[in-house]
Amino acid sequence: MSALLRNTSSGIPLSFILKSELSNWQAKQPTFIQNWLNNTGFEKQGLALIPDSNSGELSQVICLMQSPNDFWAAGNLANTLPVGSYQIQGDDTFIEFVALGFVLGGYEFSEYKEKPTVKAELCIGDEQLYTRIKQQAEAIFLARDLVNTPAVDMMPQHLSQVMEDLASTHCGDFSQWIGDELLEQNYPTIHMVGRASENKPRLLDLKWGADDAPLITLVGKGVCFDSGGLDLKPSNGMRNMKKDMGGAAHVIALAQLIMAAKLPVRLRVLVPAVENAVSRNAFRPGDVVKTRKGIMVEIDNTDAEGRLVLCDALSEAQNDNPELIIDFATLTGACRVALGTELPGFFSTERDVANGIIDAGLSVNDPVWQLPLFEQYRGFLKSDVADMANSASTPFGGAITAALYLKEFVEPTTPWVHFDVMAWNLRALPGRPAGGEALGIRAVFNYLQNRFNH
């Protein structure tokens, strides 16, 4: 990322013009620029590289914006502009609005394949503005890298190292429970889901911040690869299941952003990290497990494993009486059917918190959408042999029934938010390459800033 962003006031001017204002703006320009724009088809292309009339060197860049709300107006520029240093023209508010898209558009995952690294770079003169953009970009790059990394190199032990390094960098504390320690410490569902893998299941725990600050607990689904278990996925459904730890990637990235910005909160991050594999000791449909909370759960489907590892982690999250619990998970295809892959859905037990996150997301162009915790569907989780089943008896409303399952493990007095995210771009868009993606973390970060940064 350092090759895309620099803290300096120098750079080729990069100006953005609203399409609706183009005629008026162009009429005020020198004759040379007017002729250049007319003869190079600027209005059709939307991007003009204007040379110096004497030296012929690039002197400025003009980019068309379709609307003043086009957050991703600069999203393709890191890859399309000639190699060089550029500086966005405008006030700090406008620069901050479009600069992040420029940097995010330059992201490439190159761990396993050598790719060109020299790109256009963005220069930001104001140090505080530069730092804010850098912190956000680094967090999103981290989430993308974690999701894009193949499962062979992103198993529970690898996630553990990422969180341990993050804690060390920001002077936090890290601990974990591994393998049979999960049974000894009463995390039975995490152990059950992960026990069939040679990569031992773990519960990862990061703590940071002052003891007297309000406690925010983040929980992330860390299923490093999901075969579906004995209810095996078809090959096309398994192909991208390296991304099933996308919830963990989101909370790790969000934690990095919170710690780097030094938000005045006490932070706890819990990641149940497992591989849902197939082996002679894999858990089975029809098995019954006593969860950490004491609720007896019948396994209806081994491919509904994410909610199983999350339920023990959510129970643990209650121990410190947090002010707010937020979980992220790549939990259901049903949420993608409802909202598509590019709009993350979330559920909340607190209307004010939900509205705050929605408003915070809109203000930073990171939209999220609330779905209902419709209690009438709780009956679909009924079991004849246990307190509840881990999967609903109907495919309809699958995101809601999954959320209602998780809600059983959160105390009614604790405000709770559950994000059901794709964590993956199926198509490339400006600023958002295909592959691993962070969805909703800027919305949540902005909400936490608004709420606690007094």
C-alpha angles and dihedrals in degrees: 000000000000089000090062102048133043134177102232138108096227126092145105108293113256113195130186120210125191110238090228090057098042098102094051092044094047092050089061095053127097116272092252092058093044091053092044093053093046094048097045098050094244096166091055097042097039093214129079128186105201118198127210107265091228108034099027091226119135106274104171144353125224121198127186120229118204093206138000088248094059098124091173096051090120095038096112099036100090088063101035104043120084114264107278145092121290135187123203114231118226141061123312092262092057094042091053090047096060105020097079091056090054092054096042090051090060093060117124130173102223104157094116104023127047111239134175108277100185109097139150111287130214121227120210117188100191108080097208092049090047090051094050093050092044093051093050094046093048091052093050092044088052093052091047092048093050093050094043094051111102116250092247087070099031106058125135092280091053093049087049091057092048092054094043091052091047091052091049093049093053099035094251131140124254130193136160144188116221133198114319090007084078090064092045091052094042105254096131101158094052089051093045095054095045103037096092093063126084084223100081118233117248142187108219119203127190123181128187140161142046118319093232095051122101110275119239116183122200121196122191131189106238104187096152092193128002118203089168090249116240088340084067120204119235114255095258090052092049098046098092099028090122081085093062088097088061092113090058090048089053096051093043090052092045090049091052090051093048093048095044090052090045094227110193095248137107106241131204122180121193121188120179100205119196145140114231097218138162119247141130090278098045116132115258140220106265095031117130122216131189106226126216089262091053096250111139111228127193115212107235094166129011090209089068088073100126094073089049095058091041095052094063091044091051090050089052090048089063093061095085096043094239123203090229137006119204122182130187123199142161084227114149141018085211091073090054090050090052100044107012124241100289102055114066117218124214140183128211139185091208121065094200092052092048093049090046092054093046092051092044090051094050092050092057097035094250100122122198131180129219119226124195128261089220102191093197088075092059088092091068088071092061118134127195093211105033141029091270144342124247093230131043123250090234132051091220119101091011096162090051096048090048090052091047089053091055092045089065088069097051121081113244090235094058118085107233135188123190121193119199104196139175095217088198138086110221090190134030116252130173106293092003116083119196113273134041116017141178113228124185100000094109089050092052093043091051090049092051090047091051092047103042109019098087 
